[in-house]
Amino acid sequence: MSNIIGYTTINSPFSSKSLTGIELAKQDLLNHFKIRKGEKWTDPEFGCDLHLYVFEPLDQATIDAIDEEVYNVISYDPRFEVNESSITVKQDKHSVTVNVKLTYLPTTTATELQIKFDREFEQNAEF
């Protein structure tokens, strides 16, 4: 895999920092989760609709739909692979939290993503 360098200003408001390797891949994946379907004019199917499930009842159909959304976003990035049966969904009054265990394929490094969508579509994510 070629050496790709990216830049971010997240958590560095007055400067930018360069990212490479797993850190760049993590930021790219988080960015993908932040884009709603239809926002990318060249690819209307690109993005994530997890925000639609915030007020839905957490039944098996909703959990399956959330799992499918998460798999679709992660499978778009060839640098990550979802570990089998590793997506867990938790819902409270105003948010949906998804935990996913991933493998960063270039170095086979295990990592975990926790992403929380709330009613204002503010997203809290941690790797």
MARTIRO-18574 format. One line per 2 residues: number of its first residue (from 1); for each residue x, y, z of N, C-alpha, C, O, CB. Coordinates in Angstrom, 2 decimals. Each point is the difference from the previous one (the first is absolute). Glycine has a CB too. Layout:
! residues N
NUM> X,Y,Z,X,Y,Z,X,Y,Z,X,Y,Z,X,Y,Z; ...
This chain:
! residues 127
1> 0.85,-1.17,0.00,-0.85,1.17,0.00,0.90,1.23,0.00,1.00,0.05,0.71,-2.87,-1.28,0.51; 1.50,2.22,-2.01,0.81,1.21,-0.09,-0.09,0.82,1.28,-0.94,-0.14,0.79,0.58,0.16,-3.27
3> 1.34,0.83,2.68,0.03,0.84,1.18,-0.82,1.25,-0.26,0.38,0.83,-0.83,1.91,-1.70,1.48; -3.41,1.01,0.02,-0.90,1.13,-0.17,0.10,0.90,1.21,0.04,-0.48,1.14,-1.61,-0.89,-2.57
5> 1.62,2.67,1.19,0.09,0.97,1.09,-1.23,0.89,-0.06,-0.37,0.49,-1.07,2.92,-0.53,1.04; -3.19,0.24,1.16,-1.16,0.88,0.08,0.24,1.07,1.04,0.94,-0.10,0.80,-2.44,-1.77,-1.51
7> 0.67,2.89,0.71,0.12,1.09,0.94,-1.33,0.23,0.70,-1.06,-0.19,-0.59,2.86,1.25,-0.81; -1.75,-0.65,2.65,-1.20,0.28,0.77,0.22,1.19,0.91,1.12,0.29,0.42,-1.76,-2.71,-0.52
9> -0.46,3.10,0.39,0.03,1.08,0.99,-0.85,-0.35,1.21,-0.20,0.84,0.87,0.56,0.82,-2.71; -0.86,-2.88,1.90,-0.79,-0.45,1.14,0.89,-0.04,1.23,1.10,-0.56,-0.02,-2.64,-0.79,-1.48
11> 1.06,1.94,2.58,0.73,0.13,1.26,1.28,0.84,-0.14,0.83,0.00,0.91,-1.75,-2.21,-0.24; 1.08,2.91,-1.77,1.12,0.92,-0.21,-0.53,1.22,-0.74,0.29,0.18,-1.18,1.40,-2.09,1.11
13> -2.45,2.77,0.75,-0.71,1.07,-0.70,0.90,1.05,-0.65,-0.45,0.68,-0.93,-1.37,-1.06,2.52; 3.05,0.55,-1.16,0.86,1.05,-0.54,1.09,-0.53,-0.90,0.84,0.77,-0.48,-1.33,0.54,2.49
15> 0.50,-2.60,-2.25,1.00,-0.59,-0.88,-0.55,-1.32,-0.53,-1.07,-0.44,0.41,2.99,1.55,0.85; -1.20,-1.71,-2.15,-0.41,-1.30,-0.49,1.10,-1.01,0.33,1.15,0.37,0.23,-2.53,0.68,-2.09
17> 1.01,-2.29,1.89,0.99,-1.04,0.24,-0.16,-1.05,-1.09,-1.10,-0.20,-0.52,1.10,0.63,3.03; 1.06,-1.09,-2.83,-0.06,-1.02,-1.04,-0.31,-1.35,0.64,0.40,-0.29,1.13,1.24,1.57,-2.57
19> -2.37,-2.07,0.71,-0.37,-1.34,0.44,0.45,-1.01,-1.03,-0.04,0.26,-1.20,-1.94,0.65,2.47; 2.41,-2.05,-0.81,0.36,-1.10,-0.89,-0.46,-1.30,0.63,-0.37,-0.03,1.17,2.37,1.31,-2.08
21> -1.97,-2.33,0.15,-0.28,-1.33,0.51,-1.36,-0.15,0.63,-1.01,0.46,-0.54,3.40,-0.69,0.89; -2.42,-0.41,0.81,-1.26,-0.30,0.66,-0.72,1.26,0.46,-1.23,0.04,-0.01,2.20,-2.22,0.74
23> -0.23,3.21,-0.32,-0.65,1.24,0.44,-0.76,0.67,-1.15,-1.11,0.50,0.20,2.91,-0.20,1.52; -1.22,-0.31,-2.92,-0.67,0.56,-1.17,-1.22,-0.84,-0.36,-1.05,0.54,-0.34,3.23,0.37,-0.49
25> -2.05,-2.22,0.89,-1.12,-0.89,-0.33,-1.16,0.19,0.98,-1.16,-0.01,-0.41,2.78,-1.64,-0.56; -1.31,1.81,2.25,-1.04,0.24,1.01,-0.74,1.30,-0.28,-1.23,0.04,0.06,2.59,-1.29,1.63
27> -0.62,2.32,-2.00,-0.64,1.28,-0.28,-0.86,-0.07,-1.25,-1.09,0.57,-0.05,3.00,0.61,1.16; -1.43,-1.87,-2.13,-0.79,-0.18,-1.22,-1.30,-0.74,0.29,-1.05,0.36,-0.53,3.16,-0.37,-0.82
29> -2.04,-1.01,2.18,-1.19,-0.77,0.34,-0.99,0.86,0.79,-1.20,-0.04,-0.25,2.56,-2.07,0.25; -0.87,2.87,0.95,-0.88,0.90,0.77,-0.64,1.04,-0.91,-1.18,0.32,0.17,2.61,-0.66,1.85
31> -0.68,0.86,-2.98,-0.56,0.96,-0.95,-1.13,-0.63,-0.82,-1.01,0.65,-0.27,3.23,0.51,0.16; -2.04,-2.41,-0.27,-1.04,-0.69,-0.77,-1.28,-0.13,0.83,-1.10,0.16,-0.54,2.88,-1.43,-0.73
33> -1.66,0.98,2.55,-1.18,-0.10,0.86,-0.71,1.35,0.14,-1.20,0.03,0.24,2.31,-1.91,0.99; -0.38,2.98,-1.37,-0.59,1.33,0.16,-0.76,0.48,-1.23,-0.79,0.94,0.10,2.62,-0.44,1.47
35> -1.61,-1.12,-2.71,-0.67,0.42,-1.23,-1.33,-0.73,-0.12,-0.04,-1.23,0.03,2.26,1.69,-1.15; -3.29,0.31,0.98,-1.32,-0.60,-0.21,-0.15,-0.44,-1.45,0.57,0.62,-0.90,-1.54,0.82,2.73
37> 0.22,-2.50,-2.05,-0.26,-0.44,-1.37,-0.67,1.14,-0.76,-0.92,0.64,0.50,0.72,-3.06,0.24; 0.67,2.65,-1.96,-0.54,1.05,-0.83,0.79,1.30,0.06,-0.22,0.88,-0.83,-1.97,-1.91,1.15
39> 3.10,1.18,0.64,0.78,1.23,0.12,1.15,0.06,-1.00,0.45,1.09,-0.36,-1.05,-1.02,2.76; 1.08,-1.19,-2.84,1.10,-0.03,-0.97,-0.63,-0.04,-1.39,-0.54,-1.03,-0.42,2.13,-0.16,2.04
41> -1.53,2.30,-2.33,-0.75,0.13,-1.24,0.44,-0.96,-1.09,-0.79,-0.31,-0.89,0.46,2.65,1.48; 1.57,-2.82,-0.55,0.46,-0.94,-1.02,-0.38,-1.44,0.32,0.09,-0.87,-0.87,1.78,2.41,0.39
43> -2.29,-1.81,1.71,-0.36,-1.36,0.41,-1.08,0.07,1.08,0.33,0.00,1.18,2.00,-0.85,-1.75; -3.60,0.90,0.18,-1.07,0.18,0.99,-0.16,-1.18,0.97,-0.65,0.16,1.03,-0.48,1.24,-2.71
45> 1.70,-2.54,1.38,-0.09,-1.15,0.91,1.13,-0.02,1.02,-0.01,-0.81,0.93,-1.11,-0.46,-2.74; 2.10,2.15,1.64,1.13,0.10,0.92,-0.47,0.66,1.30,-0.78,0.95,-0.05,2.42,-0.82,-1.88
47> -1.20,-0.60,3.05,-0.33,0.62,1.27,-0.67,-0.97,0.95,0.03,-1.21,-0.19,-0.25,3.37,-0.98; -0.40,-1.59,2.20,-0.54,-0.79,1.09,-1.31,0.62,0.48,-0.11,1.22,0.12,2.43,-1.94,0.56
49> -3.29,-0.11,-0.41,-1.30,0.46,0.50,-0.29,-0.48,1.42,-1.16,-0.24,0.34,0.36,0.25,-2.68; 1.82,-0.16,3.16,-0.23,-0.45,1.38,-0.84,0.99,0.80,-0.69,-0.39,0.95,2.86,-0.82,-1.04
51> -2.13,2.47,-0.26,-0.79,1.01,0.72,-1.50,-0.26,-0.11,-0.76,0.50,0.83,2.58,1.15,-1.26; -2.25,-2.41,-0.55,-1.43,-0.29,-0.18,-0.54,-0.96,1.07,-1.21,-0.11,0.18,1.51,0.48,-2.62
53> 0.58,-1.05,3.14,-0.41,-1.03,0.96,-0.03,0.50,1.44,-0.25,-0.80,0.91,1.19,-0.88,-2.45; -0.70,2.96,1.77,0.09,0.52,1.36,-1.31,-0.20,0.76,0.04,-0.40,1.16,1.65,2.08,-1.95
55> -2.82,-1.41,0.18,-1.29,-0.10,0.70,-0.79,-1.26,-0.37,-1.15,-0.14,0.42,1.11,2.61,-0.35; 0.63,-3.36,-0.82,-0.68,-1.24,-0.36,0.05,-1.00,1.17,0.95,0.02,0.78,-0.36,0.35,-3.22
57> -1.60,-1.22,2.55,0.07,-1.04,1.04,1.14,-0.97,-0.32,0.21,-0.37,-1.15,-2.71,0.57,1.59; 3.20,-0.60,0.58,1.16,-0.87,-0.21,-0.43,-1.46,-0.06,0.30,-0.79,0.90,1.18,2.46,0.28
59> -2.19,-2.01,-2.24,-0.40,-1.39,-0.21,1.01,-0.66,-0.94,0.96,0.63,-0.43,-3.42,-0.05,0.80; 2.23,-1.84,-0.69,0.96,-0.74,-0.81,0.13,0.59,-1.41,1.09,-0.01,-0.57,-1.62,-2.04,1.90
61> -0.56,2.54,-1.90,0.06,0.59,-1.34,0.88,1.26,0.00,0.77,0.22,-0.93,-3.08,-1.13,0.43; 2.20,1.73,1.55,0.82,1.21,0.09,1.46,-0.36,0.21,0.88,0.61,-0.62,-2.84,0.64,1.56
63> 2.24,-2.21,-0.08,1.38,-0.43,0.23,0.60,-0.54,-1.29,1.16,0.29,-0.31,-1.70,-0.83,2.71; -0.23,-0.24,-3.17,0.50,-0.52,-1.27,0.29,1.13,-0.99,0.99,-0.05,-0.73,-2.29,-2.06,1.11
65> 0.44,3.13,-0.41,0.21,1.14,-0.89,1.25,0.78,0.40,0.77,0.44,-0.85,-3.26,-0.30,0.45; 2.69,0.05,1.70,1.20,0.69,0.49,1.25,-0.80,-0.34,0.99,0.56,-0.47,-2.33,0.47,2.34
67> 1.29,-2.34,-1.64,1.14,-0.86,-0.36,0.34,0.14,-1.48,1.18,0.09,-0.35,-1.84,-1.71,2.16; -0.35,1.63,-2.65,0.23,0.12,-1.44,0.64,1.34,-0.35,0.91,0.06,-0.83,-2.88,-1.57,0.42
69> 1.49,2.60,1.03,0.60,1.32,-0.22,1.48,-0.01,0.37,0.85,0.48,-0.75,-3.08,0.61,1.19; 2.54,-1.63,0.73,1.38,-0.02,0.49,0.87,-0.85,-0.93,1.10,0.42,-0.36,-1.91,-0.11,2.74
71> 0.34,-1.49,-2.76,0.76,-0.86,-0.92,0.24,0.70,-1.33,1.09,-0.09,-0.56,-2.06,-1.94,1.65; -0.04,2.73,-1.61,0.14,0.70,-1.28,1.07,1.08,0.07,0.81,0.13,-0.91,-3.21,-0.61,0.42
73> 2.40,1.26,1.56,0.98,1.07,0.14,1.40,-0.58,0.13,0.93,0.45,-0.67,-2.65,1.01,1.76; 1.88,-2.46,-0.24,1.33,-0.56,0.23,0.50,-0.78,-1.21,1.19,0.05,-0.31,-1.71,-0.19,2.75
75> -0.36,-0.56,-3.13,0.43,-0.77,-1.17,0.42,0.90,-1.17,0.68,-0.45,-0.92,-2.20,-1.38,1.64; 1.11,3.09,-0.69,0.42,0.96,-1.03,1.50,0.29,0.09,0.63,0.32,-1.00,-2.93,0.69,1.04
77> 2.86,-1.13,1.16,1.42,0.26,0.22,0.76,-1.32,0.03,-0.19,-0.80,0.93,-0.35,2.92,0.36; 1.39,-2.38,-2.28,0.70,-1.30,-0.06,1.06,-0.19,1.08,0.57,-1.09,0.11,-0.99,1.13,-2.54
79> 0.69,0.99,3.22,1.01,-0.12,1.04,-0.53,-0.64,1.28,0.77,-0.38,0.87,0.34,2.38,-1.83; -2.44,-2.12,1.07,-0.60,-0.55,1.21,-0.85,-1.22,-0.31,-0.55,-0.15,-1.09,0.55,2.43,2.10
81> -0.10,-3.14,-0.02,-0.88,-1.16,-0.07,-0.71,-0.13,1.34,0.62,0.12,1.05,0.89,-1.29,-2.75; -2.81,0.92,1.64,-0.78,-0.19,1.22,0.25,-1.41,0.50,-0.10,-0.96,-0.76,-1.67,2.63,0.02
83> 2.09,-1.81,2.03,0.12,-1.31,0.60,-1.39,-0.62,0.09,-0.98,0.72,0.22,3.06,-0.03,1.09; -2.17,-1.97,-1.48,-1.30,-0.68,-0.01,-0.81,0.26,1.27,0.53,-0.06,1.10,0.48,-1.68,-2.54
85> -2.27,2.04,1.26,-0.95,0.20,1.10,0.50,1.00,1.04,-0.15,-0.21,1.20,-0.64,-2.12,-1.56; 1.37,3.41,-0.11,0.60,0.92,0.96,-0.73,1.33,0.10,0.47,0.90,0.69,1.69,-1.99,-1.16
87> -3.29,1.24,-0.20,-0.74,1.25,0.08,-1.02,-0.12,1.12,-0.85,-0.90,-0.01,1.18,1.35,-2.46; -0.26,0.47,3.42,-1.01,0.05,1.05,-0.65,1.37,-0.04,0.65,1.01,-0.24,0.62,-2.66,1.68
89> -2.56,1.67,-1.19,-0.79,1.22,-0.09,-0.64,0.25,1.35,-0.56,-0.91,0.62,0.12,0.57,-3.09; 0.52,1.58,2.93,-0.62,0.41,1.25,-0.78,1.27,-0.27,0.47,0.88,-0.72,1.37,-1.95,2.14
91> -3.02,1.18,-0.85,-0.83,1.17,-0.23,-0.48,0.54,1.34,-0.38,-0.76,0.89,-0.34,-0.13,-3.14; 0.75,2.22,2.39,-0.64,0.63,1.15,-1.05,0.97,-0.54,-0.36,-0.09,-1.17,2.46,-0.16,2.63
93> -2.57,1.17,-0.65,-1.09,0.89,-0.41,0.27,0.74,-1.29,-0.88,0.08,-0.86,0.33,0.17,3.22; 1.72,0.28,-2.52,0.27,0.89,-1.12,1.24,-0.36,-0.81,0.54,0.87,-0.68,-1.65,0.88,2.00
95> 1.57,-2.98,-1.26,1.20,-0.34,-0.75,0.07,-1.49,-0.31,-0.66,-0.82,0.63,1.83,2.73,0.45; -0.37,-2.22,-2.08,0.33,-1.37,-0.35,1.52,-0.10,0.04,0.69,0.80,-0.62,-2.79,-1.10,-0.84
97> 2.61,-0.69,2.18,1.43,-0.22,0.09,0.33,-1.34,-0.63,-0.63,-1.01,0.29,0.79,2.40,1.82; 0.84,-1.39,-2.98,0.43,-1.21,-0.69,1.45,-0.26,0.36,0.84,0.90,-0.11,-2.47,-0.52,-1.80
99> 1.93,-1.59,2.35,1.38,-0.43,0.25,0.36,-1.04,-1.04,-0.74,-0.96,-0.24,0.54,1.42,2.74; 1.36,-0.27,-3.13,0.43,-0.91,-1.06,1.46,-0.37,0.24,0.84,0.87,0.21,-2.49,0.14,-1.85
101> 1.93,-2.29,1.60,1.38,-0.47,0.08,0.50,-0.20,-1.43,-0.61,-0.72,-0.79,0.23,-0.40,3.06; 1.51,1.77,-2.57,0.54,0.01,-1.35,1.42,-0.52,-0.02,0.69,-0.04,1.02,-2.17,1.96,-1.58
103> 1.91,-2.30,-0.63,1.39,-0.32,-0.24,0.51,0.93,-1.09,-0.59,0.08,-1.08,0.27,-2.50,1.77; 1.41,3.13,-0.40,0.67,0.84,-1.00,0.89,-0.94,-0.80,1.01,-0.48,0.50,-1.07,2.61,0.96
105> -0.32,-2.40,-2.70,0.59,-1.08,-0.79,1.48,0.17,-0.36,0.73,-0.99,0.02,-2.97,0.67,-0.89; 2.73,1.52,0.55,1.41,0.07,-0.38,0.96,-0.50,1.08,1.07,-0.53,-0.31,-1.68,2.43,-1.11
107> 0.25,-1.73,2.69,0.88,-0.46,1.08,-0.67,-1.03,0.90,0.57,-0.40,1.01,0.57,2.61,-1.07; -2.34,-2.64,-0.29,-0.83,-0.92,0.79,-0.14,0.45,1.46,0.03,-0.82,0.92,0.70,-1.04,-2.43
109> -0.88,3.15,1.70,-0.17,0.57,1.33,-1.48,0.01,0.37,-0.83,0.47,-0.78,2.89,0.95,0.47; -2.38,-1.93,1.48,-1.39,0.02,0.48,-0.29,1.35,0.62,0.84,0.56,0.71,-0.80,-3.06,-0.30
111> -1.22,3.02,-0.68,-0.43,1.28,0.56,-1.50,-0.05,0.20,-0.69,-0.84,-0.57,2.60,2.09,-0.55; -2.42,-0.34,1.92,-1.43,0.03,0.27,-0.51,1.42,-0.23,0.62,0.98,0.42,-0.41,-2.87,1.26
113> -1.34,1.99,-2.35,-0.64,1.28,-0.27,-1.30,0.07,0.79,-0.83,-0.90,-0.06,1.85,1.01,-2.25; -1.17,0.98,3.04,-1.27,0.27,0.69,-0.51,1.31,-0.57,0.67,1.03,0.09,0.02,-2.27,2.05
115> -1.88,1.20,-2.71,-0.55,1.18,-0.63,-1.42,0.21,0.52,-0.81,-0.93,0.02,2.24,0.59,-2.08; -1.71,1.57,2.47,-1.30,0.33,0.61,-0.67,1.09,-0.83,0.58,1.06,-0.21,0.25,-1.70,2.52
117> -2.04,0.36,-2.76,-0.81,0.98,-0.73,-1.12,0.43,0.92,-0.70,-0.83,0.58,1.27,-0.19,-2.84; -0.75,2.35,2.38,-1.09,0.47,0.85,-1.01,0.80,-0.82,0.15,0.13,-1.22,1.41,-0.08,3.19
119> -2.56,0.49,-1.32,-1.12,0.63,-0.69,0.39,1.24,-0.79,-0.70,0.35,-0.95,-0.74,-1.22,2.73; 2.53,1.54,-1.43,0.46,1.15,-0.76,0.98,-0.40,-1.08,0.60,0.85,-0.65,-0.94,0.58,2.65
121> 0.50,-2.74,-2.20,0.96,-0.53,-0.95,1.42,0.46,0.33,0.85,0.15,-0.88,-2.65,-0.20,-0.86; 2.01,0.28,3.03,1.36,0.22,0.43,0.56,-1.37,0.29,-0.66,-0.85,0.60,0.19,3.18,0.35
123> 1.66,-2.51,-1.37,0.56,-1.32,0.04,1.21,-0.01,0.91,0.89,0.85,-0.12,-1.73,-1.32,-2.19; 0.88,-0.48,3.22,1.15,-0.21,0.84,0.59,-1.33,-0.39,-0.69,-1.02,0.02,-0.27,2.40,1.88
125> 2.21,-1.39,-2.24,0.63,-1.24,-0.42,1.35,-0.15,0.66,0.72,0.98,0.24,-1.94,-0.88,-2.42; 1.56,-1.33,2.46,1.30,-0.32,0.59,0.53,-1.25,-0.65,-0.75,-0.94,-0.27,0.12,2.02,2.46
127> 1.92,-1.09,-2.44,0.66,-1.22,-0.43,0.80,-0.51,1.16,0.66,-1.04,-0.11,-0.56,1.77,-2.29
